Amino acid sequence: MLCARARTSVSHVSHNLVTLRKKHAPGPLDQSVLDRLRAAMDRERVLTRQTLLRIAKESGIPEATVFGVATFYGDLSVKRRGDTRVHVCTGTACIAPGDEHVGWLEGATGVRLGETSADGKVSLEPVYCLGLCNAAPSVLIDKHTHDGVHVRTVHGHLDPENARGIVAGTHSAPEPRPRIESRSSTTIVLRNMVDGADATTLDKARARGAWRTFQTALESKTPSSVLEEVATSVLRGRGGAGFSTGQKWRFAAAQPAGEKWVVCNADEGDPGSYIDKWILELDPHAVLEGMALAGFAIGATNGAIYIRSEYPRAVEAMKRAVAEARAAGILGAGFDVHVVEGAGSYVCGEETALLRSIEGLRGMVTARPPFPAEKGLFEKPTVVNNVETLANVPWIVANGGAAYAAIGVGKSRGTKAVSLNSLFRHPGVYEVPLGISLRTICEEIGGGMKTGKRIKGVQIGGPLGGIVPEALFDTPFGFEELDAIGALLGHGGIVAFEDGTDMKRIARHLFEFGDAESCGKCFPCRIGMRRGLELLDHMHGQGELSLMNELLETMRYGSLCAHGGGLPAAIESIVKHWPDELLRSGRVVEAE
């Protein structure tokens, strides 16, 4: 066995080799270590030592690094998985009413969650969001037949009756499309998705004006003029942090001329958020045009869109759209886009982890500075924007940044798409002007709870956002306004909990999620998530609540990224608004 010093030396050598290779010879994006491992996993259902050695040799990447990638992502495994992999959603939107659906699938498959049948035919595996929060609970079926056919399908509205048919492949109900509506006087991001609009192909999208703005920019605008329109719009990132899009583009544009990248973050992993999924599937060319305009503004000729593997239809829609745009001569020589598929990791939604994943490596968070705009993908200047952010850009450039900035409240300008989970009477995706009250969204647009019960609270922006009690629903829906009450606008996904929900069960679920999805790089997150679970199991009085608050403060300020730094907000809101529920004795076993 290697001593600690020797293991450290091997690690440093591997890191240096990988850094040199990605900087000087990155190779095609579809031939990365991650893509090779995914292909082998789809084909063989296990990553053996021989497979890892072969991929290490083919890619020129150290075996230790290849093994690290193989053991990082949920879709990959060095243990045998079934020919049929059943991925049951255990995300917040699917467990909000309870987790009985896990038992339905255990009965249908004959195996316990996390296990594979003895004959290797089926495995039952957890996943944290499939983007069908409007039709929860949901399940993804990943089938590999011995004749080489590999098919992935997602099913919503899971119940005890259809569970067996879904697993067996005899239940073929189409993936349920949510209600998609605009509740804004100006429809922007959903402009090609409402009122019967169809922009799913290049011809249909062009008939609705797609790519016209980009062509006009090439013919009569300058990169700086496009950038200034985006800056004037006060558009902020719609993926979580809310950073100024114009400022991010300025940082990248200011870098010396040379290879630059535009990356679309389509790793929409926040349970309860499914906005990006439907934009990708129903209006793919709006996203591509937004990427092309960003490339024009900052001087980039390369683009990559990273889509989570839990969205198989979105992956296919974007691949088809890229192929259409290339065939029409829109993408290619001047600016080209490559579709990269994730492999099951929530933390890859963080931009530095996402860039490492595109490079085919473990999705580990890296410290900033340097920021991606200076040193990003393959260590080149890179702009990273999410799907909804980029889908806004063509409208902004065509209509002027001032028109966009005229909508909204305070520093939150424009519109925002929100997605409501299946406990609402009217779940779906809605475009609303920023500044609208949370009460209007939940009670008027969402219609309240379909059961008729009162809303106990809502979590906004995924697991890293605080849970807002009904008493605070008059808060305007804006970045700073929600932040002031301990919440997060984030992606705009809203998960409601109705009266009667055990908030200790929700707290445990959130810590389990955080523990499972931590990249493990920093100890406040890695250890803090597990420590939080232990504290929940021993809650007796104010002493434990004080310890919990100390733990959350350590995680908030000590974690490297928003995963460990953001999840405390949700637990803090439960401590603040529902402390008595946390102090109920006994371990919450039904949430496991």
C-alpha positions in Angstrom: 0.0 0.0 0.0 1.3 3.5 -0.9 2.2 5.7 2.0 0.4 9.1 2.3 3.4 11.0 0.7 3.5 8.6 -2.3 -0.3 8.8 -2.8 -0.1 12.6 -2.7 2.7 12.6 -5.3 0.7 10.3 -7.6 -2.3 12.6 -7.2 -0.2 15.7 -8.1 1.3 14.0 -11.1 -2.2 12.9 -12.3 -3.5 16.5 -11.8 -0.6 18.0 -13.7 -0.9 15.6 -16.6 -4.7 16.3 -16.9 -4.1 20.0 -16.7 -1.5 20.0 -19.5 -3.6 17.7 -21.7 -6.8 19.8 -21.5 -4.9 23.0 -22.1 -2.9 21.9 -25.1 -4.8 19.0 -26.6 -8.4 18.9 -25.3 -9.7 16.9 -28.3 -13.4 16.6 -29.5 -16.0 17.1 -26.8 -17.7 13.9 -27.7 -14.6 11.8 -27.1 -13.9 12.8 -23.5 -13.3 10.3 -20.7 -16.8 10.9 -19.5 -18.4 10.2 -22.9 -16.3 7.0 -23.3 -17.3 5.9 -19.8 -21.0 6.6 -20.5 -20.9 4.6 -23.7 -19.3 1.7 -21.9 -21.8 1.9 -19.1 -24.7 1.9 -21.5 -23.3 -1.1 -23.3 -22.0 -3.2 -20.4 -23.9 -2.0 -17.4 -20.7 -2.0 -15.3 -17.3 -0.3 -15.5 -14.7 -3.0 -15.0 -11.1 -2.6 -14.3 -10.3 -3.7 -17.8 -12.7 -1.1 -19.2 -11.1 1.7 -17.1 -7.6 0.7 -18.2 -8.7 0.7 -21.9 -10.2 4.1 -21.7 -7.2 5.5 -19.8 -5.0 4.2 -22.6 -7.2 5.5 -25.4 -7.6 9.0 -23.9 -4.1 9.5 -22.5 -5.6 10.3 -19.1 -4.1 8.6 -16.0 -6.0 5.6 -14.7 -6.6 7.2 -11.3 -8.3 10.1 -13.0 -10.5 7.8 -15.1 -11.4 5.8 -11.9 -12.3 9.1 -10.2 -14.7 10.0 -13.0 -16.2 6.5 -13.0 -17.1 6.7 -9.3 -18.3 10.4 -9.3 -21.4 10.4 -11.4 -24.7 8.7 -10.6 -25.1 7.3 -14.1 -21.8 5.5 -13.9 -20.9 2.6 -11.6 -18.1 0.1 -11.0 -20.8 -2.2 -9.6 -23.2 -4.1 -11.8 -26.5 -2.3 -12.7 -29.5 -3.9 -14.3 -30.2 -4.2 -18.0 -33.2 -2.2 -17.1 -32.3 0.7 -14.7 -35.3 2.1 -13.0 -34.5 5.7 -11.7 -37.2 6.7 -9.2 -37.4 10.4 -8.4 -36.8 11.2 -4.8 -36.5 14.9 -5.3 -38.4 17.5 -3.2 -41.4 17.9 -5.5 -41.9 14.1 -5.7 -41.6 13.5 -1.9 -43.6 16.5 -0.8 -46.8 14.5 -0.4 -44.8 11.4 0.9 -42.6 8.7 -0.5 -45.0 5.8 -1.0 -44.1 5.7 -4.7 -40.7 4.2 -3.8 -42.5 1.2 -2.3 -44.6 0.9 -5.4 -41.5 0.5 -7.6 -39.8 -1.8 -5.1 -42.8 -4.1 -5.5 -42.8 -3.7 -9.3 -39.1 -4.5 -9.7 -38.7 -7.0 -6.8 -35.6 -5.2 -5.5 -34.9 -2.6 -2.8 -33.9 0.9 -3.6 -30.2 1.1 -4.4 -30.0 -2.6 -5.3 -29.8 -4.8 -8.4 -31.6 -8.1 -8.9 -29.5 -11.3 -8.6 -30.0 -12.1 -12.3 -28.9 -8.6 -13.3 -32.1 -7.8 -15.2 -33.2 -4.8 -13.2 -31.9 -2.2 -10.7 -33.8 0.4 -8.7 -31.9 3.6 -8.2 -32.7 7.1 -6.8 -32.6 10.3 -8.8 -33.3 13.8 -7.5 -35.3 15.4 -10.3 -36.6 14.3 -13.7 -38.3 17.6 -14.6 -41.8 16.3 -14.3 -42.6 18.2 -11.1 -45.9 19.1 -12.6 -46.8 15.4 -12.8 -45.2 13.9 -9.7 -44.2 11.3 -8.8 -42.1 10.3 -11.8 -39.7 7.7 -12.9 -37.1 7.2 -15.7 -36.7 3.8 -17.4 -33.3 3.2 -18.9 -33.3 0.0 -21.0 -30.4 -1.7 -22.7 -31.2 -4.8 -24.8 -28.6 -7.3 -25.8 -29.0 -6.4 -29.5 -27.6 -3.0 -28.7 -30.7 -0.9 -28.4 -30.6 1.7 -25.6 -33.8 3.6 -24.8 -34.6 6.1 -22.0 -38.2 7.2 -21.3 -39.6 9.4 -18.5 -43.0 8.8 -17.0 -45.1 11.0 -14.7 -48.3 10.4 -12.6 -46.8 7.2 -11.2 -49.3 5.3 -9.1 -49.7 1.7 -7.7 -51.6 0.6 -10.7 -49.3 1.7 -13.5 -45.9 1.0 -11.7 -45.6 -2.5 -13.0 -46.6 -1.6 -16.6 -44.0 1.2 -16.6 -41.2 -1.1 -15.5 -42.3 -3.8 -17.9 -42.6 -1.4 -20.8 -46.3 -2.0 -21.4 -47.5 1.4 -20.1 -46.9 3.9 -22.9 -48.6 7.1 -21.8 -46.8 10.1 -23.3 -44.7 12.3 -21.1 -47.2 14.8 -19.7 -46.7 18.4 -20.9 -47.4 21.0 -18.3 -49.7 24.0 -18.6 -47.6 26.8 -20.1 -49.0 30.4 -19.9 -47.9 34.0 -19.8 -49.3 36.2 -17.0 -47.2 39.2 -18.1 -48.4 42.0 -20.4 -45.2 41.4 -22.4 -44.4 37.8 -23.2 -40.6 37.2 -23.7 -39.1 33.9 -22.6 -42.2 31.9 -23.4 -43.1 33.8 -26.6 -42.8 30.7 -28.8 -44.4 28.3 -26.4 -47.9 29.8 -25.6 -51.2 30.2 -27.4 -50.5 27.2 -29.7 -47.2 28.5 -30.9 -44.8 25.9 -32.4 -41.1 26.5 -32.8 -39.8 23.0 -32.4 -38.1 22.8 -35.9 -35.9 25.4 -37.7 -38.6 26.1 -40.3 -41.3 26.7 -37.7 -38.9 28.7 -35.5 -37.9 30.9 -38.5 -41.5 31.6 -39.3 -41.7 33.1 -35.8 -38.6 35.2 -36.2 -35.9 32.9 -35.0 -32.3 33.8 -36.1 -33.5 37.1 -37.6 -31.9 39.1 -34.8 -28.6 37.3 -35.1 -28.5 37.9 -38.8 -29.2 41.6 -38.3 -26.4 41.8 -35.7 -24.0 40.3 -38.2 -25.0 42.7 -40.9 -25.5 46.0 -39.1 -24.4 45.8 -35.4 -21.1 45.8 -33.6 -20.2 43.4 -30.8 -20.1 46.3 -28.3 -23.6 47.5 -29.3 -25.1 44.0 -28.7 -23.3 43.8 -25.4 -24.6 47.3 -24.4 -28.2 46.3 -25.1 -27.8 43.3 -22.8 -26.2 45.5 -20.1 -28.9 48.2 -20.5 -31.6 45.5 -20.0 -30.3 44.8 -16.4 -30.8 41.1 -17.3 -29.5 38.9 -14.4 -28.7 35.2 -14.4 -31.9 33.1 -14.2 -30.1 30.0 -13.0 -29.6 30.9 -9.3 -27.0 33.5 -8.4 -28.6 36.4 -10.3 -25.3 37.9 -11.5 -25.4 40.7 -14.1 -25.3 39.1 -17.6 -23.9 42.3 -19.2 -21.1 42.5 -16.6 -20.2 38.8 -17.1 -20.1 39.4 -20.9 -17.9 42.5 -20.4 -15.4 40.5 -18.4 -15.0 38.0 -21.2 -15.0 40.5 -24.0 -12.2 42.4 -22.3 -9.9 39.3 -22.4 -7.3 39.2 -25.2 -8.5 38.0 -28.6 -8.2 34.2 -29.1 -10.1 31.1 -28.3 -13.2 31.9 -26.2 -16.3 29.9 -25.3 -20.0 30.4 -24.7 -21.4 27.7 -22.5 -25.1 27.1 -21.9 -25.8 25.6 -18.4 -28.7 23.3 -19.0 -28.1 21.3 -15.9 -31.4 22.3 -14.3 -31.1 20.1 -11.3 -33.1 22.0 -8.7 -36.1 19.8 -7.7 -39.2 21.7 -8.5 -37.7 23.6 -11.5 -38.6 22.4 -14.9 -38.5 25.6 -16.9 -35.4 25.0 -18.9 -36.5 21.5 -19.8 -39.5 22.8 -21.7 -37.6 25.7 -23.3 -35.0 23.2 -24.6 -37.7 20.9 -26.0 -40.2 23.5 -27.4 -38.0 26.5 -28.3 -34.5 25.2 -28.9 -33.5 27.7 -31.5 -34.1 30.6 -29.1 -31.4 29.2 -26.9 -29.0 28.6 -29.8 -29.6 32.2 -31.1 -28.9 33.6 -27.6 -25.6 31.6 -27.5 -24.7 32.9 -31.0 -25.4 36.5 -30.0 -23.3 36.0 -26.8 -20.5 34.6 -29.0 -20.7 37.7 -31.3 -20.6 40.1 -28.4 -17.6 38.6 -26.7 -15.7 37.4 -29.7 -16.2 33.6 -29.2 -16.5 31.0 -32.0 -17.1 28.0 -29.8 -20.2 27.0 -27.9 -21.2 24.1 -25.7 -24.5 23.3 -24.1 -24.4 21.0 -21.1 -27.7 19.1 -20.6 -28.5 16.9 -17.7 -28.9 13.2 -18.6 -32.2 13.1 -16.7 -33.7 15.1 -19.7 -33.4 12.6 -22.6 -35.9 14.4 -24.7 -34.2 17.7 -24.2 -30.9 16.2 -25.3 -32.4 14.9 -28.5 -34.2 18.2 -29.2 -31.0 20.2 -28.9 -29.0 17.8 -31.0 -31.6 18.0 -33.7 -31.7 21.8 -33.5 -27.9 22.1 -33.8 -28.0 19.7 -36.8 -30.7 21.8 -38.5 -28.8 25.1 -37.9 -25.5 23.6 -39.2 -27.3 22.2 -42.3 -28.7 25.7 -43.0 -25.3 27.3 -42.6 -26.2 29.3 -39.5 -23.9 27.4 -37.2 -20.5 26.1 -38.3 -17.6 28.2 -39.5 -18.3 31.4 -37.6 -19.8 30.0 -34.4 -20.6 26.4 -33.6 -22.3 24.6 -30.8 -21.7 21.2 -29.3 -24.2 19.3 -27.2 -22.7 17.7 -24.1 -24.7 15.3 -21.9 -24.2 15.1 -18.2 -24.1 11.9 -16.2 -26.1 12.4 -13.0 -24.6 15.0 -10.7 -26.5 17.9 -9.1 -23.3 19.9 -8.3 -22.5 20.1 -12.0 -25.0 22.9 -12.1 -22.3 25.1 -10.4 -20.4 26.7 -13.2 -16.9 25.6 -12.4 -18.0 22.0 -11.8 -19.9 22.1 -15.0 -16.8 23.2 -17.0 -14.8 20.3 -15.5 -17.6 17.9 -16.5 -17.6 19.2 -20.1 -13.9 18.5 -20.1 -14.8 14.9 -19.2 -13.5 15.1 -15.6 -15.1 14.8 -12.1 -17.5 17.7 -11.6 -15.4 19.2 -8.8 -15.9 22.9 -7.7 -12.9 25.1 -8.1 -12.1 28.2 -6.1 -12.6 31.6 -7.7 -10.8 33.8 -8.8 -9.9 33.2 -11.5 -13.5 33.4 -12.8 -14.5 31.5 -15.9 -14.7 34.7 -17.9 -10.9 34.8 -17.5 -10.0 31.2 -17.3 -12.9 28.7 -17.9 -13.4 25.8 -20.3 -10.0 24.3 -21.3 -8.6 27.3 -19.4 -10.0 29.7 -22.0 -12.2 32.8 -21.4 -15.7 31.5 -21.0 -19.2 32.9 -20.5 -21.6 30.6 -18.7 -25.3 31.5 -18.8 -28.3 29.3 -18.2 -31.1 28.4 -20.6 -33.7 31.0 -19.6 -31.1 33.7 -19.5 -30.0 33.0 -23.1 -33.6 32.6 -24.4 -34.2 36.2 -23.3 -31.3 37.6 -25.3 -32.7 37.6 -28.9 -35.8 39.6 -27.7 -33.6 42.1 -25.8 -31.3 42.7 -28.8 -34.3 43.0 -31.1 -36.4 45.2 -28.9 -33.8 47.1 -27.0 -32.5 46.7 -23.5 -34.5 49.7 -22.2 -37.8 47.9 -23.2 -36.8 44.9 -21.1 -35.6 47.1 -18.1 -39.0 48.9 -18.1 -40.5 45.7 -16.6 -39.9 44.7 -13.0 -39.1 46.0 -9.6 -36.0 47.4 -7.9 -32.9 45.7 -9.3 -35.0 42.8 -10.6 -35.9 43.7 -14.2 -37.8 41.9 -16.9 -39.9 38.8 -16.6 -39.3 35.4 -15.0 -40.7 32.0 -15.8 -41.8 30.1 -12.7 -42.7 26.4 -12.4 -45.3 25.1 -9.8 -45.2 21.6 -8.5 -48.0 19.1 -8.7 -49.6 19.9 -5.3 -50.9 23.1 -6.8 -54.4 23.1 -8.3 -52.8 24.5 -11.5 -49.3 23.2 -11.8 -47.3 24.5 -14.8 -44.8 27.0 -16.2 -45.9 30.6 -16.1 -44.1 33.8 -17.2 -44.7 36.7 -14.8 -43.3 40.2 -14.4 -40.7 40.5 -11.6 -42.3 42.3 -8.7 -45.5 40.4 -8.7 -46.4 39.1 -5.2 -45.7 35.6 -4.2 -49.3 35.4 -3.0 -50.5 36.1 -6.5 -48.3 33.4 -7.9 -49.3 30.8 -5.4 -53.0 31.5 -4.7 -54.3 33.1 -7.9 -52.1 31.7 -10.7 -51.4 28.3 -9.0 -54.9 28.2 -7.5 -53.7 27.1 -4.1 -53.5 23.4 -3.1 -55.5 20.9 -5.2 -56.6 19.2 -1.9 -58.2 22.4 -0.6 -55.8 22.6 2.3 -53.9 25.7 3.2 -50.4 26.2 1.9 -48.0 25.7 4.8 -45.0 27.1 3.0 -43.2 27.1 -0.3 -39.6 26.5 -1.2 -38.4 28.8 -4.1 -35.3 28.2 -6.2 -34.6 24.6 -5.3 -33.0 23.0 -2.2 -30.7 25.9 -1.7 -33.6 28.3 -1.1 -35.4 29.1 2.1 -38.9 27.9 2.8 -41.4 30.8 3.0 -44.4 30.5 5.3 -47.8 31.7 4.1 -47.6 34.8 6.4 -44.8 36.2 4.1 -46.6 35.6 0.8 -47.1 39.3 0.1 -43.4 39.6 -0.6 -42.6 40.8 -4.1 -41.1 38.2 -6.4 -37.6 39.7 -6.9 -34.0 38.9 -6.1 -33.3 41.3 -3.2 -36.9 41.2 -2.0 -36.8 37.4 -1.5 -33.3 37.5 -0.2 -34.5 39.8 2.6 -36.8 37.1 4.0 -34.3 34.3 3.8 -35.5 33.0 0.4 -34.0 32.7 -3.0 -35.4 33.5 -6.4 -33.0 31.1 -8.1 -34.3 29.1 -11.0 -37.9 30.1 -10.2 -39.1 26.6 -9.3 -41.7 26.7 -6.5 -42.5 23.6 -4.4 -45.5 24.0 -2.1 -46.0 22.0 1.1 -49.6 21.8 2.4 -50.8 21.9 6.0 -50.0 18.7 7.7 -46.5 18.3 6.1 -44.0 17.2 8.7 -41.2 19.8 8.3 -38.7 17.5 10.2 -39.2 15.0 7.4 -38.5 17.7 4.9 -35.4 18.9 6.8 -34.1 15.3 6.8 -34.8 15.0 3.1 -32.8 18.1 2.3 -29.8 17.0 4.3 -29.9 13.6 2.6 -30.0 15.3 -0.7 -27.1 17.6 0.2 -25.1 14.7 1.5 -25.7 12.6 -1.6 -24.9 15.4 -4.1 -21.9 17.0 -2.4 -18.8 16.9 -4.6 -16.8 16.3 -1.3 -14.1 18.8 -2.1 -14.6 21.0 1.0 -15.2 19.6 4.5 -17.8 22.1 5.8 -20.2 20.7 3.1 -19.0 17.1 3.0 -19.0 16.6 6.8 -21.7 19.2 7.6 -24.4 17.5 5.6 -23.9 14.2 7.6 -23.6 16.1 10.9 -26.9 17.7 10.1 -28.6 14.3 9.7 -27.1 13.2 13.1 -28.4 16.3 14.8 -31.9 15.8 13.5 -32.0 12.4 15.0 -31.1 13.7 18.4 -33.2 16.9 18.6 -34.5 17.3 22.2 -34.4 21.0 23.1 -32.9 24.4 22.6 -29.3 23.1 23.0 -29.7 21.0 19.8 -31.3 23.9 18.0 -28.3 26.1 19.0 -25.9 23.4 17.7 -27.8 23.2 14.5 -27.6 27.0 14.0 -23.8 26.9 14.6 -23.4 24.1 12.1 -25.5 25.9 9.5 -23.4 29.1 10.0 -20.2 27.1 9.5 -21.5 25.6 6.3 -22.8 28.9 5.0 -19.5 30.8 5.4 -17.0 27.9 5.1 -18.2 26.0 2.0 -16.5 26.4 -1.3 -19.7 26.8 -3.4 -23.4 27.4 -3.1 -24.2 23.7 -2.5 -22.9 23.7 1.1 -23.3 27.5 1.5 -26.9 27.6 0.2 -28.6 24.6 1.6 -28.5 26.0 5.2 -31.0 28.6 4.2 -33.8 26.0 3.9 -32.9 24.4 7.3 -32.6 27.8 8.9 -36.1 28.7 7.7 -37.5 25.5 9.3 -35.6 26.3 12.5 -37.1 29.8 12.5 -40.7 29.1 11.4 -41.3 25.5 12.6 -38.9 24.8 15.5 -41.5 22.7 17.5 -41.6 20.2 14.6 -37.8 19.7 14.7 -38.0 19.0 18.4 -40.4 16.1 18.0 -38.7 13.0 19.4 -37.8 10.1 17.3 -35.9 9.5 14.1 -37.8 10.3 10.9 -37.5 6.9 9.1 -40.3 7.3 6.5 -38.2 9.8 4.5 -35.4 7.3 3.9 
